Amino acid sequence: MKCTVESLLVGVGQSLGASTHVSGIAKEAVAGRTWLDKLGFDGDEQADRKFHGGPDKAVHHYAFDHYSYWTAQIGARPVLTRPGAFGENLSTTGYVEADVCIGDVFSLGEAVVQVSQARQPCWKLNIRFDCPGMSAQVQESGRTGWYYRVLSPGWVAPGDTLALLERRCPDWPLARILDVLYRHTTDREALSELAQLDALMESWRKLFARRLERGTVEDWSFRLNGAAGEARS
């Protein structure tokens, strides 16, 4: 299992669309090799460190395979004409959420990374795509992208190979986790297993444990829509 890094992208915090919000979602492709350490690529920023970035979300990967789907769903958008629409650091074809398992370890150029979680889309996608409800569509579609933690820093460049080194949780592709997260939300057997899955980041293990304990699902409304008017500002 391997593919080529077709685009490597980094970006700094800047205004999100016409709003007053600052985001690091607008990233640009780099031509040469870039250093990757435990907190991400050199020159890459996250404006909201409460929800973005950190060791468990050092690298964001989004499959370019999904771009044609989104064009068909929401129509042509300038951001869909090239990689980077979803704020991803890595753009590839050949891997999607059904192909990648939680805890997968990959070589990435000279670095080694591990899949830590799928992305949970937020309301900023509504502004990014000028499409109310885009975050909810991304969630429902399962085409969310995913994050890596960095196990071994190193240089990475466009054209490098992303190759699977170890599969620790073959029963848990990201597509299955997303299904439990958003559709089969109270499957007690699945929740119990996920709450104890070491490869999954701690905050997600706690989320699944709370569902198991309470028998209820957390409120997604703020994450998907923001505060009143934010998704339209």
N, C-alpha and C positions, 0 to 999 in steps of 0.2 A: 504494500500500500504506500504509494508515494505520488506526489504531484509537484508542479513547479510554482514557485512564488512569482506570479505574473506582475503584481504590483506591490511595492512596499511603500506605505504612506505614513506621514507624521504631520502634526499640526499644533498650533498654539491656540489659546483661548481667544475668541473674538465674538462680536455680536452675532446672535443667531437670527438670520434673516433680517426682517425689519423690526424685530423686537429689541427690548433693552436687556435681554438675557445674554449672558456670556457662556459660550460652550466651546469645547475642543473638537466638536464633531466634524468641522470642515478641515479635512486633511489633504495634503498634496503628495503626489508620488515623488520619491527620491530616486536619483539615477545610480548612485554609488552605494557602497556598503555602509551600514549603519550599526553602531554598537547597541547591543541589547543586554540590559542588566535586569536585576530582580524587579525593578519598578517600571520597565518598559524601554522603548527605543529612545536613544538620544535625540533631543529636539521635539519630543512628543509631550503634550500637556493635557491635563484634564482640569477643566475649570471648576467642577464640583467634585471635590475629593471625598465627599461623604458617600456618594453613590458610584463614583467612577474611579478607575485606577486602583493602585495598591498592589501588593504582591500577588493576590489571587486573580486580578484582572489586569495583568501587565500588558497583554497583547490581545487585541480583538481581531478575529478572523471572520470574514463574511464571504460566502460563496458567490462568485460572479455568475454561477449557474442560475441564480434566482432573478437576475436583473430583467430577463425577458418576461418572466411571470409578472413582475411589478409593473412593467410598461403596459402589459395587457390589462392589468387590474385597474390602474389609476391613470393611464394615459402617459404620453411622453412628458418627461420632466428633464430640465437641464442637468440635474444631479444624477440622472440615470444614464447619461451618455458615456460615463467612464467610471472606473472603480473609485470608491470613497464616499458613495452616497450615504452609507450607514455609519460612517465614522470609523471604518475598519482600518487596521494597520496592515493586514494581509488580505490580498485578493487572489483567489485561485479558481480553477475549474476542476471538477472531478471529485471533490469531497463536499457532501452536504450533511445535514444533521443526522440522517439515517445511517451514515457511514462512519461516524465518529463516536466513540464511547467515552463516557466520563472516565478520567484517569489515564487515558491514552498518553503515552510518552512518545514524542517525536523529536527527531533531529531537525533543526531548522538552521541551514547554513552551518556555522560553527557552534551554534547554541543548542541546548536541549530544553524542550518545553513540555508541559503537561496540561491536558484539558482539565479545567477546573469547574466550569459551569457553562450553561447556555446563557445568552443575553436575555434580560428581562426588558422589553421595550418600554420607553417612557414617552411622555407627552411632547418632548422636544422633537420627536420625529414628525409630529403633526405640523410643526412650523417648518422644519427642514424640507418637507416635501410639499408644503402648501396644500395639505390634504387633511381636513378634519377627520379624526378617526384612524389615521394611518397607524398609530401605535397599536390600536386594538386589532387592526388587520394583520399586522406583523405577528402579534401574539397568536391570533387564531390560526394563521397559516402554518405556524411552526418553522417558518423561515427566519429565524432570529439571529443566526450567527452564534459564535461562542468565544470564550476566553481561555487564555493559557496563563499558568504560572511559569516562571522561568526557573528551571532546575540547575542549569549551567549557562552562565553568560557567554556571549560570543558575538562575532561579526556576522551580519546577515545582509544579503544584497538581492535585488531583483534578479530572477533567473536561478536562484538557489533552489535546492530540493527540500521539500518537507516530506520526511519519510518516517513511517511508523517503526518504532523500536520495541515497544512493549504494549500489550493490551491487558490491563489488569481487571477490567470489569466488562467482559464480553456480553453479558446479559443486559447491560444498560447503555445502549446507544442514546445519544442526546434526544432523538425523536421520541423515544419511549419515556424519558424523564419529562419532556415537555407535555406529553400526553397526560401524565399523572398531574403535572403542575396545573394544567389549564382545562382538562376535560374530565378525566376520571379522578376527580379531586379528592374523593374520600375512599379510595381503594385502600383498605386498612393493611392488607398484606404488602402492597407496594410501598405505602407510607412507612411501614415498620422497617422494611429493608433499606429504603433511602435514608431514613433517619440515622442509620448505623453505617452508612457507606463512607469510609474514610477518605476516598478520593474526591468526594464532593466537598465543596467549601463549607466551613462551619455554619455560616448564616443560613444556608439552604438546608443543612441537616436539622437545624433548630426549627426552621419553618415547617418541615415535614413532621417533626416531633410534636409541634403545637397542634397541627391538624389532627394528628392521631389522638392526642390527649383530649382536645375540645370537640372534635367531630364537626368543625366548621372551617370555612375557607376565609382567608384574609381579604380585606377590602382592596380591590385593585383600582378604584376610581381615581385617586389622586395620581398614582403612577401613570395611568393611561391618559388622563385629562388635565392634570395639574390643578392649581387653584382656579377659581372662577376667572375666565378670560385669558388665562395664560396660553392655552393652545391656540388662541386667535390673535394674541398681541404681536 
